[in-house]
């Protein structure tokens, strides 16, 4: 999967917006204003950060040594950095879905109602 395919997959999800809140090189995806994915647009190889359940994050890092690492410039407990081109596309979409679901699961009642109304 390349960075454009990653972007297309993220932006197609319900309630997702994209922006550059940090700098012009880091694309951030949010659902209802809450971050679930970041892309480093100018890094070679392409890197993305995704939120992850802490126990699963450790298992993924062990299973994909060097291709999934602790989140770069993020909480090392709750975020992983993925080297995009070195992983199977199915795994990447599964991890995007996982990150998105984790964020939605933490919505307040007000955010959940807004999300449900979309």
VMD Tcl script that builds the backbone (N, CA, C; Angstrom):
set m [mol new atoms 354]
animate dup $m
set s [atomselect $m all]
$s set {name element resname resid chain x y z} {
  {N N UNK 1 A 0.851 -1.184 0.000}
  {CA C UNK 1 A 0.000 0.000 0.000}
  {C C UNK 1 A 0.890 1.237 0.000}
  {N N UNK 2 A 0.551 2.203 -0.845}
  {CA C UNK 2 A 1.311 3.452 -0.838}
  {C C UNK 2 A 0.549 4.519 -0.046}
  {N N UNK 3 A 1.153 5.672 0.096}
  {CA C UNK 3 A 0.594 6.728 0.934}
  {C C UNK 3 A -0.743 7.249 0.388}
  {N N UNK 4 A -0.899 7.282 -0.945}
  {CA C UNK 4 A -2.156 7.738 -1.535}
  {C C UNK 4 A -3.284 6.750 -1.241}
  {N N UNK 5 A -2.997 5.465 -1.326}
  {CA C UNK 5 A -4.000 4.449 -1.003}
  {C C UNK 5 A -4.371 4.504 0.477}
  {N N UNK 6 A -3.371 4.742 1.313}
  {CA C UNK 6 A -3.624 4.883 2.748}
  {C C UNK 6 A -4.557 6.064 2.993}
  {N N UNK 7 A -4.269 7.192 2.373}
  {CA C UNK 7 A -5.103 8.383 2.529}
  {C C UNK 7 A -6.528 8.108 2.062}
  {N N UNK 8 A -6.671 7.511 0.903}
  {CA C UNK 8 A -7.998 7.206 0.366}
  {C C UNK 8 A -8.795 6.325 1.327}
  {N N UNK 9 A -8.131 5.348 1.909}
  {CA C UNK 9 A -8.817 4.447 2.839}
  {C C UNK 9 A -9.277 5.203 4.089}
  {N N UNK 10 A -8.407 6.042 4.634}
  {CA C UNK 10 A -8.743 6.785 5.850}
  {C C UNK 10 A -9.868 7.785 5.604}
  {N N UNK 11 A -9.754 8.559 4.547}
  {CA C UNK 11 A -10.703 9.649 4.308}
  {C C UNK 11 A -12.094 9.128 3.947}
  {N N UNK 12 A -12.198 7.890 3.487}
  {CA C UNK 12 A -13.495 7.312 3.120}
  {C C UNK 12 A -14.314 6.890 4.350}
  {N N UNK 13 A -13.707 6.873 5.509}
  {CA C UNK 13 A -14.413 6.440 6.713}
  {C C UNK 13 A -15.371 7.540 7.201}
  {N N UNK 14 A -16.431 7.106 7.834}
  {CA C UNK 14 A -17.479 7.996 8.332}
  {C C UNK 14 A -16.926 9.040 9.310}
  {N N UNK 15 A -17.258 10.316 9.067}
  {CA C UNK 15 A -16.913 11.393 9.982}
  {C C UNK 15 A -15.465 11.836 9.971}
  {N N UNK 16 A -14.682 11.404 8.983}
  {CA C UNK 16 A -13.237 11.685 8.973}
  {C C UNK 16 A -12.933 12.984 8.238}
  {N N UNK 17 A -12.038 13.744 8.836}
  {CA C UNK 17 A -11.481 14.942 8.201}
  {C C UNK 17 A -9.967 14.799 8.192}
  {N N UNK 18 A -9.324 15.568 7.324}
  {CA C UNK 18 A -7.859 15.577 7.267}
  {C C UNK 18 A -7.380 17.011 7.385}
  {N N UNK 19 A -6.217 17.180 7.985}
  {CA C UNK 19 A -5.664 18.521 8.156}
  {C C UNK 19 A -4.157 18.428 8.409}
  {N N UNK 20 A -3.540 19.599 8.472}
  {CA C UNK 20 A -2.104 19.711 8.763}
  {C C UNK 20 A -1.921 20.569 10.015}
  {N N UNK 21 A -2.312 20.080 11.196}
  {CA C UNK 21 A -2.245 20.923 12.398}
  {C C UNK 21 A -0.835 21.158 12.938}
  {N N UNK 22 A 0.115 20.292 12.592}
  {CA C UNK 22 A 1.457 20.403 13.150}
  {C C UNK 22 A 2.428 21.097 12.207}
  {N N UNK 23 A 2.433 20.669 10.965}
  {CA C UNK 23 A 3.297 21.256 9.935}
  {C C UNK 23 A 2.775 20.813 8.582}
  {N N UNK 24 A 3.400 21.280 7.506}
  {CA C UNK 24 A 2.932 20.960 6.152}
  {C C UNK 24 A 3.380 19.569 5.685}
  {N N UNK 25 A 4.094 18.840 6.519}
  {CA C UNK 25 A 4.611 17.523 6.146}
  {C C UNK 25 A 3.885 16.375 6.853}
  {N N UNK 26 A 3.024 16.696 7.807}
  {CA C UNK 26 A 2.353 15.665 8.593}
  {C C UNK 26 A 0.845 15.788 8.428}
  {N N UNK 27 A 0.272 14.848 7.690}
  {CA C UNK 27 A -1.165 14.815 7.445}
  {C C UNK 27 A -1.836 14.043 8.577}
  {N N UNK 28 A -2.849 14.664 9.190}
  {CA C UNK 28 A -3.540 14.078 10.335}
  {C C UNK 28 A -4.987 13.764 9.960}
  {N N UNK 29 A -5.426 12.573 10.325}
  {CA C UNK 29 A -6.806 12.159 10.110}
  {C C UNK 29 A -7.509 12.117 11.460}
  {N N UNK 30 A -8.699 12.727 11.503}
  {CA C UNK 30 A -9.488 12.767 12.734}
  {C C UNK 30 A -10.901 12.303 12.439}
  {N N UNK 31 A -11.498 11.650 13.424}
  {CA C UNK 31 A -12.914 11.324 13.372}
  {C C UNK 31 A -13.576 12.136 14.485}
  {N N UNK 32 A -14.509 12.992 14.083}
  {CA C UNK 32 A -15.201 13.880 15.019}
  {C C UNK 32 A -14.197 14.677 15.867}
  {N N UNK 33 A -13.119 15.115 15.228}
  {CA C UNK 33 A -12.122 15.945 15.892}
  {C C UNK 33 A -11.084 15.202 16.710}
  {N N UNK 34 A -11.132 13.871 16.713}
  {CA C UNK 34 A -10.186 13.061 17.495}
  {C C UNK 34 A -9.247 12.308 16.560}
  {N N UNK 35 A -7.940 12.432 16.805}
  {CA C UNK 35 A -6.923 11.818 15.949}
  {C C UNK 35 A -6.937 10.298 16.012}
  {N N UNK 36 A -6.859 9.682 14.812}
  {CA C UNK 36 A -6.693 8.231 14.779}
  {C C UNK 36 A -5.555 7.803 13.857}
  {N N UNK 37 A -5.055 8.724 13.001}
  {CA C UNK 37 A -3.950 8.372 12.097}
  {C C UNK 37 A -3.176 9.619 11.702}
  {N N UNK 38 A -1.874 9.438 11.498}
  {CA C UNK 38 A -0.996 10.494 11.003}
  {C C UNK 38 A -0.109 9.911 9.921}
  {N N UNK 39 A 0.222 10.736 8.917}
  {CA C UNK 39 A 1.136 10.319 7.841}
  {C C UNK 39 A 2.286 11.310 7.764}
  {N N UNK 40 A 3.470 10.788 7.690}
  {CA C UNK 40 A 4.645 11.606 7.414}
  {C C UNK 40 A 4.810 11.623 5.895}
  {N N UNK 41 A 4.403 12.706 5.248}
  {CA C UNK 41 A 4.329 12.737 3.788}
  {C C UNK 41 A 5.680 12.729 3.087}
  {N N UNK 42 A 6.712 13.213 3.736}
  {CA C UNK 42 A 8.004 13.319 3.066}
  {C C UNK 42 A 9.021 12.289 3.542}
  {N N UNK 43 A 8.616 11.345 4.351}
  {CA C UNK 43 A 9.545 10.313 4.830}
  {C C UNK 43 A 9.636 9.171 3.832}
  {N N UNK 44 A 10.842 8.715 3.616}
  {CA C UNK 44 A 11.090 7.548 2.771}
  {C C UNK 44 A 11.830 6.544 3.644}
  {N N UNK 45 A 11.327 5.334 3.838}
  {CA C UNK 45 A 10.050 4.822 3.345}
  {C C UNK 45 A 8.877 5.493 4.052}
  {N N UNK 46 A 7.696 5.420 3.423}
  {CA C UNK 46 A 6.494 6.047 3.969}
  {C C UNK 46 A 6.171 5.480 5.345}
  {N N UNK 47 A 5.844 6.393 6.265}
  {CA C UNK 47 A 5.512 5.994 7.629}
  {C C UNK 47 A 4.165 6.568 8.021}
  {N N UNK 48 A 3.402 5.785 8.774}
  {CA C UNK 48 A 2.134 6.251 9.322}
  {C C UNK 48 A 2.074 5.862 10.792}
  {N N UNK 49 A 1.383 6.665 11.571}
  {CA C UNK 49 A 1.160 6.366 12.981}
  {C C UNK 49 A -0.305 6.032 13.175}
  {N N UNK 50 A -0.558 4.946 13.902}
  {CA C UNK 50 A -1.918 4.522 14.207}
  {C C UNK 50 A -2.047 4.207 15.691}
  {N N UNK 51 A -3.184 4.574 16.242}
  {CA C UNK 51 A -3.489 4.230 17.626}
  {C C UNK 51 A -3.674 2.712 17.723}
  {N N UNK 52 A -3.325 2.143 18.883}
  {CA C UNK 52 A -3.412 0.693 19.025}
  {C C UNK 52 A -3.600 0.331 20.495}
  {N N UNK 53 A -4.356 -0.721 20.730}
  {CA C UNK 53 A -4.484 -1.281 22.067}
  {C C UNK 53 A -3.075 -1.629 22.561}
  {N N UNK 54 A -2.723 -1.256 23.802}
  {CA C UNK 54 A -1.349 -1.462 24.278}
  {C C UNK 54 A -0.826 -2.897 24.162}
  {N N UNK 55 A -1.627 -3.892 24.520}
  {CA C UNK 55 A -1.155 -5.278 24.431}
  {C C UNK 55 A -0.967 -5.702 22.979}
  {N N UNK 56 A -1.896 -5.297 22.131}
  {CA C UNK 56 A -1.774 -5.633 20.715}
  {C C UNK 56 A -0.575 -4.915 20.099}
  {N N UNK 57 A -0.305 -3.693 20.545}
  {CA C UNK 57 A 0.834 -2.932 20.022}
  {C C UNK 57 A 2.138 -3.692 20.234}
  {N N UNK 58 A 2.301 -4.246 21.414}
  {CA C UNK 58 A 3.513 -5.002 21.718}
  {C C UNK 58 A 3.602 -6.248 20.836}
  {N N UNK 59 A 2.503 -6.967 20.705}
  {CA C UNK 59 A 2.490 -8.181 19.882}
  {C C UNK 59 A 2.814 -7.862 18.425}
  {N N UNK 60 A 2.272 -6.768 17.912}
  {CA C UNK 60 A 2.554 -6.375 16.526}
  {C C UNK 60 A 4.022 -6.014 16.331}
  {N N UNK 61 A 4.595 -5.307 17.291}
  {CA C UNK 61 A 6.006 -4.925 17.193}
  {C C UNK 61 A 6.898 -6.157 17.180}
  {N N UNK 62 A 6.525 -7.178 17.960}
  {CA C UNK 62 A 7.303 -8.414 17.983}
  {C C UNK 62 A 7.124 -9.207 16.685}
  {N N UNK 63 A 5.907 -9.261 16.188}
  {CA C UNK 63 A 5.622 -10.039 14.977}
  {C C UNK 63 A 6.184 -9.388 13.715}
  {N N UNK 64 A 6.253 -8.072 13.704}
  {CA C UNK 64 A 6.723 -7.333 12.520}
  {C C UNK 64 A 7.928 -6.478 12.897}
  {N N UNK 65 A 8.900 -7.115 13.487}
  {CA C UNK 65 A 10.104 -6.455 13.985}
  {C C UNK 65 A 10.718 -5.521 12.943}
  {N N UNK 66 A 10.855 -4.265 13.319}
  {CA C UNK 66 A 11.461 -3.274 12.436}
  {C C UNK 66 A 10.506 -2.665 11.426}
  {N N UNK 67 A 9.343 -3.269 11.230}
  {CA C UNK 67 A 8.354 -2.730 10.293}
  {C C UNK 67 A 7.186 -2.080 11.020}
  {N N UNK 68 A 6.960 -2.497 12.264}
  {CA C UNK 68 A 6.029 -1.825 13.172}
  {C C UNK 68 A 6.823 -1.534 14.434}
  {N N UNK 69 A 6.934 -0.257 14.762}
  {CA C UNK 69 A 7.766 0.190 15.874}
  {C C UNK 69 A 6.943 1.103 16.787}
  {N N UNK 70 A 7.444 1.389 17.992}
  {CA C UNK 70 A 6.718 2.317 18.863}
  {C C UNK 70 A 6.487 3.654 18.157}
  {N N UNK 71 A 5.356 4.268 18.444}
  {CA C UNK 71 A 4.953 5.507 17.769}
  {C C UNK 71 A 6.010 6.592 17.803}
  {N N UNK 72 A 6.386 7.062 16.627}
  {CA C UNK 72 A 7.371 8.133 16.483}
  {C C UNK 72 A 6.737 9.447 16.919}
  {N N UNK 73 A 7.327 10.112 17.903}
  {CA C UNK 73 A 6.823 11.371 18.469}
  {C C UNK 73 A 5.418 11.230 19.056}
  {N N UNK 74 A 5.059 10.022 19.493}
  {CA C UNK 74 A 3.738 9.775 20.064}
  {C C UNK 74 A 3.919 8.948 21.337}
  {N N UNK 75 A 2.814 8.708 22.047}
  {CA C UNK 75 A 2.850 7.812 23.196}
  {C C UNK 75 A 3.283 6.429 22.712}
  {N N UNK 76 A 4.353 5.919 23.274}
  {CA C UNK 76 A 4.867 4.602 22.869}
  {C C UNK 76 A 3.939 3.480 23.329}
  {N N UNK 77 A 3.037 3.758 24.249}
  {CA C UNK 77 A 2.108 2.759 24.755}
  {C C UNK 77 A 0.915 2.610 23.818}
  {N N UNK 78 A 0.395 3.733 23.316}
  {CA C UNK 78 A -0.868 3.724 22.576}
  {C C UNK 78 A -0.747 3.933 21.065}
  {N N UNK 79 A 0.457 4.143 20.569}
  {CA C UNK 79 A 0.630 4.407 19.132}
  {C C UNK 79 A 1.749 3.556 18.554}
  {N N UNK 80 A 1.561 3.114 17.327}
  {CA C UNK 80 A 2.592 2.409 16.560}
  {C C UNK 80 A 2.901 3.198 15.302}
  {N N UNK 81 A 4.139 3.113 14.858}
  {CA C UNK 81 A 4.539 3.618 13.549}
  {C C UNK 81 A 4.705 2.416 12.634}
  {N N UNK 82 A 4.075 2.493 11.465}
  {CA C UNK 82 A 4.146 1.422 10.480}
  {C C UNK 82 A 4.960 1.887 9.286}
  {N N UNK 83 A 5.870 1.055 8.813}
  {CA C UNK 83 A 6.577 1.309 7.567}
  {C C UNK 83 A 5.666 0.770 6.469}
  {N N UNK 84 A 4.987 1.658 5.804}
  {CA C UNK 84 A 3.836 1.338 4.969}
  {C C UNK 84 A 4.096 0.300 3.887}
  {N N UNK 85 A 5.119 0.508 3.073}
  {CA C UNK 85 A 5.340 -0.372 1.918}
  {C C UNK 85 A 5.845 -1.763 2.297}
  {N N UNK 86 A 6.255 -1.949 3.549}
  {CA C UNK 86 A 6.825 -3.242 3.948}
  {C C UNK 86 A 5.808 -4.176 4.600}
  {N N UNK 87 A 4.551 -3.758 4.656}
  {CA C UNK 87 A 3.518 -4.555 5.313}
  {C C UNK 87 A 2.400 -4.912 4.346}
  {N N UNK 88 A 1.723 -6.031 4.576}
  {CA C UNK 88 A 0.610 -6.416 3.707}
  {C C UNK 88 A -0.524 -5.388 3.785}
  {N N UNK 89 A -1.100 -5.005 2.648}
  {CA C UNK 89 A -2.200 -4.023 2.648}
  {C C UNK 89 A -3.366 -4.425 3.556}
  {N N UNK 90 A -3.676 -5.707 3.618}
  {CA C UNK 90 A -4.780 -6.172 4.465}
  {C C UNK 90 A -4.500 -5.874 5.943}
  {N N UNK 91 A -3.253 -6.034 6.371}
  {CA C UNK 91 A -2.887 -5.725 7.749}
  {C C UNK 91 A -3.036 -4.229 8.011}
  {N N UNK 92 A -2.601 -3.412 7.074}
  {CA C UNK 92 A -2.694 -1.959 7.249}
  {C C UNK 92 A -4.151 -1.528 7.382}
  {N N UNK 93 A -5.033 -2.014 6.515}
  {CA C UNK 93 A -6.440 -1.621 6.613}
  {C C UNK 93 A -7.050 -2.128 7.925}
  {N N UNK 94 A -6.657 -3.318 8.349}
  {CA C UNK 94 A -7.136 -3.836 9.631}
  {C C UNK 94 A -6.693 -2.939 10.786}
  {N N UNK 95 A -5.455 -2.456 10.742}
  {CA C UNK 95 A -4.942 -1.595 11.812}
  {C C UNK 95 A -5.540 -0.193 11.762}
  {N N UNK 96 A -5.855 0.303 10.568}
  {CA C UNK 96 A -6.576 1.578 10.451}
  {C C UNK 96 A -7.952 1.422 11.097}
  {N N UNK 97 A -8.643 0.336 10.762}
  {CA C UNK 97 A -9.966 0.074 11.341}
  {C C UNK 97 A -9.890 -0.027 12.864}
  {N N UNK 98 A -8.858 -0.683 13.365}
  {CA C UNK 98 A -8.655 -0.834 14.816}
  {C C UNK 98 A -8.453 0.534 15.472}
  {N N UNK 99 A -7.614 1.362 14.887}
  {CA C UNK 99 A -7.348 2.688 15.421}
  {C C UNK 99 A -8.627 3.530 15.436}
  {N N UNK 100 A -9.334 3.520 14.336}
  {CA C UNK 100 A -10.597 4.257 14.188}
  {C C UNK 100 A -11.602 3.786 15.254}
  {N N UNK 101 A -11.738 2.476 15.428}
  {CA C UNK 101 A -12.675 1.923 16.404}
  {C C UNK 101 A -12.285 2.286 17.836}
  {N N UNK 102 A -10.993 2.296 18.132}
  {CA C UNK 102 A -10.532 2.690 19.468}
  {C C UNK 102 A -10.941 4.121 19.781}
  {N N UNK 103 A -10.777 5.000 18.826}
  {CA C UNK 103 A -11.124 6.408 19.041}
  {C C UNK 103 A -12.631 6.557 19.237}
  {N N UNK 104 A -13.412 5.902 18.399}
  {CA C UNK 104 A -14.872 5.981 18.516}
  {C C UNK 104 A -15.340 5.426 19.862}
  {N N UNK 105 A -14.698 4.388 20.343}
  {CA C UNK 105 A -15.105 3.778 21.611}
  {C C UNK 105 A -14.920 4.709 22.804}
  {N N UNK 106 A -14.109 5.734 22.651}
  {CA C UNK 106 A -13.846 6.682 23.738}
  {C C UNK 106 A -14.671 7.968 23.615}
  {N N UNK 107 A -15.562 8.035 22.627}
  {CA C UNK 107 A -16.392 9.229 22.444}
  {C C UNK 107 A -17.261 9.487 23.677}
  {N N UNK 108 A -17.460 10.772 23.944}
  {CA C UNK 108 A -18.451 11.167 24.936}
  {C C UNK 108 A -19.835 10.914 24.339}
  {N N UNK 109 A -20.869 10.978 25.158}
  {CA C UNK 109 A -22.236 10.793 24.661}
  {C C UNK 109 A -22.567 11.817 23.582}
  {N N UNK 110 A -22.108 13.036 23.788}
  {CA C UNK 110 A -22.382 14.109 22.820}
  {C C UNK 110 A -21.705 13.819 21.473}
  {N N UNK 111 A -20.434 13.428 21.507}
  {CA C UNK 111 A -19.728 13.092 20.267}
  {C C UNK 111 A -20.354 11.877 19.593}
  {N N UNK 112 A -20.716 10.875 20.392}
  {CA C UNK 112 A -21.333 9.665 19.844}
  {C C UNK 112 A -22.657 10.003 19.152}
  {N N UNK 113 A -23.433 10.878 19.741}
  {CA C UNK 113 A -24.712 11.291 19.132}
  {C C UNK 113 A -24.466 12.020 17.822}
  {N N UNK 114 A -23.461 12.882 17.774}
  {CA C UNK 114 A -23.111 13.584 16.546}
  {C C UNK 114 A -22.627 12.635 15.465}
  {N N UNK 115 A -21.842 11.660 15.884}
  {CA C UNK 115 A -21.324 10.647 14.951}
  {C C UNK 115 A -22.479 9.804 14.391}
  {N N UNK 116 A -23.360 9.379 15.250}
  {CA C UNK 116 A -24.501 8.565 14.844}
  {C C UNK 116 A -25.420 9.312 13.897}
  {N N UNK 117 A -25.463 10.637 14.015}
  {CA C UNK 117 A -26.344 11.454 13.177}
  {C C UNK 117 A -25.783 11.679 11.766}
  {N N UNK 118 A -24.521 11.322 11.559}
  {CA C UNK 118 A -23.908 11.523 10.227}
  {C C UNK 118 A -24.524 10.608 9.181}
}
mol reanalyze $m
mol bondsrecalc $m
mol representation Tube
mol addrep $m
